[in-house]
Structure formats: structure tokens, C-alpha cells
Amino acid sequence: MWEEEFSELAKRLKASEIRELLKVTQMPDIISLAGGLPNPKSFPVEIIKEITTKLLDSYGEKMLQYGSTEGVNSFRETLANYYNENYSFGIGKDNVLITAGSQEGLYLLGKIFLNPGDTVVVEAPTYVGAITAFQSFYPNYVQVEMDDEGMNIDILEKKLKELVREGKKPKFIYTIPTFQNPAGVTMSLERRKRLLELAKEYNILVVEDSPYEELRFSGEKVPQLKALDKEGYVLYIGTLSKVLSPGMRIAFMIGNEEIIQKAVLAKQGIDLCTSPFVQYIAEEYIKGGYMREHIPKIIKLYKEKRDIMLDAIEDYFPDGVKWTRPDGGMFLWVTLPEHMDAGELLQKAIENKVVYVIGAAFYPHRDHRNTMRLNFTYPTNEQIEEGIKRLAKVIKEAL
Ligand SMILES: Cc1ncc(COP(=O)(O)O)c(C=O)c1O
């Protein structure tokens, strides 16, 4: 009835594959390796109960009032200290903006940087929520392929050169360098350094989205791009969704003050401020040492699940199928033989009561048909084993 009245943008909006898939995952007996949810067992319910009661007694009035758009100052300071002490960011509270999830941060970036037709460089594959956030501003995407060491910087350099020749300058390079969603890979230190050199040479902002940073199960820590960045080319986006609760919607952008201030103006028109109630709880979760104590429990839970999934894949998947071995995060990425189509296979998978997300959803250009993303954090250990068995059967039959 209102179709005619909708804006051009609204007419272009459509539900993502992942949302559509959620309907299937509600069916009985289906094992979903498709979701992107943290495991509810990872939520520190008792800690939140304790902190909330304590804080309401002392700060109840402030917690329930409107707050400033930038965020609660003491929480911004707590975050600045956390990143300085643990990761040598060298920042102050004015470099921090609190957002309602990092998803809001991504939308704000689109709002302050993108005009229709502007170029954004992304990894291929990339986070589907970032495509959704940027899509409102009609950018053109340049995709840069990845391998086990993250974004291929040689390809990036080649594409940047091509863009210069065409007289185009990307507004930013969007990367998830650590335990990437969806691919599960981590960018090597050498590539991180080269990425920053290129950012400087071409004078391009790098957006480092790092929701999984704290969830490392194995391998050596690699410094964040932001920690390596001495000249202000990196805007870091972090979140407490995977180490506290996604339902609390609490995240932050860390970057140079000029960008933070512009994002504050953009945020005013969206939600005035992120919930102060939640910010005070999040602050105490970090400052009171609760987070440091709790994260190892999440890591233990997820590491076991990752290992079960990798072992099951090793045991059941047929030759010709490749997969990534994530050192952290929530996902791994499967590449089927070139001639196979993960989209066509999905119907067969549903018949066999297992679902995944087709890889094409993670490419703005929607190419690459032979890939899929698997989540190991949400299903039970038994479901992971059984889900992989079912998926292996479907793949073998299609081969
Ligand atoms: C790469 C990436 N960025 C951002 C988000 C959104 O997180 P938030 O809950 O902070 O909005 C996610 C969530 O899965 C993600 O994987």
C-alpha cells in the first residue's frame, strides 16, 4: 500500500540471505552452522547482575538519564586506558566514541565519508553487515582477494594503482584483519606493515574492524593495525558484543579527533546517545577486572568447539574441499571445488537438515559461488559433529 511512497533507498532495501536463512534454522531438527551468534553460555549473567545492582545504588540517577553523544566520559577514559595499557594505542578519551554496536559505527562511517559512487576497498570476502551499512550511501566496491595470511597486499597495490590511473581515490580501505568474519583468517604482521605503508603512500584511511580481537585460541598475537599506526591512518572499531553481550549493544570507534567529532554530529541525528545505563555497566565490567577474568572462560568454550569442527571436517570432508583453520573468532570458511555452487547445494543441505551461509553473500560483487561460511560458536558440540557429517554427505553426493 505504501510502496510508491517509499524513498529510492527504501525500495532498494532487501532482507539479507542470512536473515532469510534464519527462518529455515527455526525448523525442527535442523542443525544450523549458519548463524553468527555468540554462545549464550558465554554471557556473564551473574556478573552483570552483581554489577548492575551495585551501580544502581551509587549511580542510579546518572545511569537512567540521557548522556552525551560522545559517550560517558569515564567509560571513554576506561577504554582509552585499556587500549593504551594492553595494546599501546597511545590515545586519550577524545579519540573514543561510544556507539550502539559496531554496526552503528560502520553506518556512521558511511554517513560521514561516502557520497554516491565513491569507492570503498574491501576484502573479498567481507563482513556482510558492513556491506549493508555502506549500501545506504551507494558506494562502488573494489574487492581485494585474501588467502591464509589475510588481504593480499600485492593485489591491493595493483588495484590502488589502477584506481589512480582512473582518477579515483578510495574513501577508505575496510578490513577485519584478526580472525576475519567470514573467512576466519588473520592478516600477517608483514602484510599489516605493508598495508600501512600503502595507506600512507596513497593517503587513504584504513578502517580496522576487530570484534574478535580478544578471542584467540591458538597462535601468536599480532599487533593491531591501530597499534602499528603512528601517523593516524587507522580508525579502529571495537565492540563488547563478543566478550560481554551482543544484546547490550555497546561498541566504540577509536580514531583521530577530527573523524570522531564528525561521527558525533552524525550520531546525534540517529540516537542522541548510546544507553548510559549500559555504558556504566560496561565500564565497571572492564575497570573492575571482571572482563579479564571472564574472557578465558569464553576462549575455553570456543576453542573446544573449533577443535571439534576442525577434527570433524578432517575426518569427513572429501578430497578437493579446502577450509581455513582459525586461531580465534567464530567462523571458518570452506572452499568447494571450482565447479561447485554452494547456493545450489544449500537446498540439498536443508533436505539433510543442516544449513550454512553461502559465500556469495559476503562479496559485494556477488561472485565466487563455491564457498560457504560455518559458525562453530553457537551449536552444541554434538550438533557440530553431526552437522559436519551431514554436510560432508551432501558435498560427497554432489561431487
Ligand atoms: C566484522 C564484524 N563487524 C561488526 C559486527 C557487528 O557487531 P556489533 O554487535 O558490535 O554491532 C560483527 C558481528 O558479527 C562483525 O563480525
The ligand as a Gaussian input file, in Angstrom:
#p B3LYP/6-31G(d) Opt

LIG

0 1
 C       33.293000      -7.955000      11.444000
 C       32.118000      -7.525000      12.255000
 N       31.881000      -6.220000      12.425000
 C       30.833000      -5.800000      13.153000
 C       29.951000      -6.682000      13.737000
 C       28.768000      -6.143000      14.495000
 O       28.959000      -6.229000      15.851000
 P       28.133000      -5.387000      16.904000
 O       27.348000      -6.376000      17.692000
 O       29.164000      -4.678000      17.720000
 O       27.270000      -4.425000      16.162000
 C       30.152000      -8.053000      13.585000
 C       29.200000      -9.005000      14.174000
 O       29.194000     -10.171000      13.945000
 C       31.258000      -8.479000      12.818000
 O       31.516000      -9.781000      12.622000

